[in-house]
Amino acid sequence: MKTICELLGIEYPILAFSHCRDVVAAVSKAGGFGVLGAVTYTPDELEIELKWIEDNVGERPYGIDVLIPAGLGGMDEVKDSDLAKVDVKSLLPEQHRRFVDELLEQYGVPPLSRERSNPFGLGGLSLPSTLVEVALAHPIKLVASALGPPPPRVVEAAHERGVPVAALVGTVEHALRQKEAGVDVIVAQGTEAGGHTGEIGTMVLVPEVVDAVAPVPVLAAGGIATGRQMAAAMALGAQGVWTGSVWLTTEEAETHPVVKEKFLSASSRDTVRSKSRTGKPARQLRSAWTEAWEGPDSPGALPMPLQPLLVEEALVRIGRSATAGNEGAKQLVNYFVGQVVGSLKTVKPARQVVLDMVSEYADVIFELAESMSE
Ligand SMILES: Cc1cc2nc3c(=O)[nH]c(=O)nc-3n(C[C@H](O)[C@H](O)[C@H](O)COP(=O)(O)O)c2cc1C
């Protein structure tokens, strides 16, 4: 069976998940593998991003990632044109809308100057299969998905073009389901990770998944930002590492400037698994926003995909208002990030992060080998 480096045509088994095309391109050019998080793009926007990446990476490989929530399986049969007909607001309970309005009012966050033209812009309702279709017309080298086994036609379409499929899992049971669905690479993501995450730590999850799905290659994710952490992941049986948080404080990252500052001064205790952004538990920076959703007046999050639709405009308002220096908005603003945020203390180019990780990894495995021969 091919190693991850052979399968993807890369020098270093470091995969970087990012919504930012500059990070994706920089990591691929540095010898790793950039994966563009596609879920927030419309199909037309994704087309533009992929074209840009291709123009910038040359022959270097890259991939894309889409979220395909298991509960949305049926939605895959819906057409984009049908989505436009849904009266989204009618699905959102009055109590929840009032809670969001009052929270923003309490923190002095003003309304947007004009209506957003794309109501699904941040809610992630572009259909995953449409995004995969767009991506497969490009020379991508990996399609990754999270939140449940990808629909069979996504796996088939990728395989028809010789593109391997990866899937993120948080338990052995999920990993076995993914293997059954024909997935080529399993990403075992521990609870430390930023974004949607389960309850089992990387240290425990990775070897369990490696043993359960062998010989399918496993990448370790969650809490990996350095060569030492990479060496630990490889020692657990992973063939490589899948990283997310570490790119959010790189020079290229389009992270909100206030959030970037918060990340750089955060400790590893400053994250929380909260349903407040997406309706499913997702690790993010603790802020007045997450505290309010955990507080006594909270109506509780709606299930996915309603919660993103409920809060997307509020999150845009908070972000813009924080940029403008509004103190209330600065308290509320946050973003997905993992516990490793506590180690992210300097802003570096993404290329440097790759090279530092590789050189520390090489030093560590050399030292470990030395310790054995003494
Ligand atoms: C800002 C952010 C957004 C994320 N969004 C997604 C996503 O859309 N799809 C996905 O498969 N994983 C997503 N993840 C999880 C990453 O793919 C990755 O598994 C995780 O970041 C690894 O753990 P780490 O954050 O400790 O590096 C996201 C992570 C972060 C930090």
The ligand as an SDF file (V2000), in Angstrom:
LIG
                    3D

 31 33  0  0  0  0  0  0  0  0999 V2000
  -11.2030   27.4920   11.8960 C   0  0  0  0  0  0  0  0  0  0  0  0
  -11.4360   26.0380   11.6910 C   0  0  0  0  0  0  0  0  0  0  0  0
  -12.4450   25.6330   10.8260 C   0  0  0  0  0  0  0  0  0  0  0  0
  -12.6280   24.2720   10.5710 C   0  0  0  0  0  0  0  0  0  0  0  0
  -13.5790   23.8880    9.6650 N   0  0  0  0  0  0  0  0  0  0  0  0
  -13.5860   22.6100    9.2330 C   0  0  0  0  0  0  0  0  0  0  0  0
  -14.3840   22.2270    8.1070 C   0  0  0  0  0  0  0  0  0  0  0  0
  -15.1200   23.0340    7.5190 O   0  0  0  0  0  0  0  0  0  0  0  0
  -14.2950   20.9460    7.6790 N   0  0  0  0  0  0  0  0  0  0  0  0
  -13.4700   20.0290    8.2900 C   0  0  0  0  0  0  0  0  0  0  0  0
  -13.3960   18.8900    7.8400 O   0  0  0  0  0  0  0  0  0  0  0  0
  -12.7380   20.3600    9.3720 N   0  0  0  0  0  0  0  0  0  0  0  0
  -12.7560   21.6290    9.8250 C   0  0  0  0  0  0  0  0  0  0  0  0
  -11.9590   21.9750   10.8850 N   0  0  0  0  0  0  0  0  0  0  0  0
  -11.1420   20.9530   11.5580 C   0  0  0  0  0  0  0  0  0  0  0  0
   -9.7900   20.8080   10.8340 C   0  0  0  0  0  0  0  0  0  0  0  0
   -9.9840   20.1640    9.5990 O   0  0  0  0  0  0  0  0  0  0  0  0
   -8.7970   19.9780   11.6560 C   0  0  0  0  0  0  0  0  0  0  0  0
   -9.2550   18.6650   11.7880 O   0  0  0  0  0  0  0  0  0  0  0  0
   -8.4940   20.5290   13.0360 C   0  0  0  0  0  0  0  0  0  0  0  0
   -8.2730   21.9120   12.9780 O   0  0  0  0  0  0  0  0  0  0  0  0
   -7.2640   19.8200   13.5970 C   0  0  0  0  0  0  0  0  0  0  0  0
   -7.0240   20.1660   14.9200 O   0  0  0  0  0  0  0  0  0  0  0  0
   -6.1840   21.4820   15.3590 P   0  0  0  0  0  0  0  0  0  0  0  0
   -7.1530   22.5860   15.2310 O   0  0  0  0  0  0  0  0  0  0  0  0
   -5.8010   21.2040   16.7630 O   0  0  0  0  0  0  0  0  0  0  0  0
   -5.0120   21.5970   14.4220 O   0  0  0  0  0  0  0  0  0  0  0  0
  -11.8050   23.3140   11.2070 C   0  0  0  0  0  0  0  0  0  0  0  0
  -10.8290   23.7410   12.1150 C   0  0  0  0  0  0  0  0  0  0  0  0
  -10.6330   25.0850   12.3630 C   0  0  0  0  0  0  0  0  0  0  0  0
   -9.5520   25.4970   13.3310 C   0  0  0  0  0  0  0  0  0  0  0  0
  1  2  1  0
  2  3  1  0
  2 30  2  0
  3  4  2  0
  4  5  1  0
  4 28  1  0
  5  6  2  0
  6  7  1  0
  6 13  1  0
  7  8  2  0
  7  9  1  0
  9 10  1  0
 10 11  2  0
 10 12  1  0
 12 13  2  0
 13 14  1  0
 14 15  1  0
 14 28  1  0
 15 16  1  0
 16 17  1  0
 16 18  1  0
 18 19  1  0
 18 20  1  0
 20 21  1  0
 20 22  1  0
 22 23  1  0
 23 24  1  0
 24 25  2  0
 24 26  1  0
 24 27  1  0
 28 29  2  0
 29 30  1  0
 30 31  1  0
M  END
$$$$
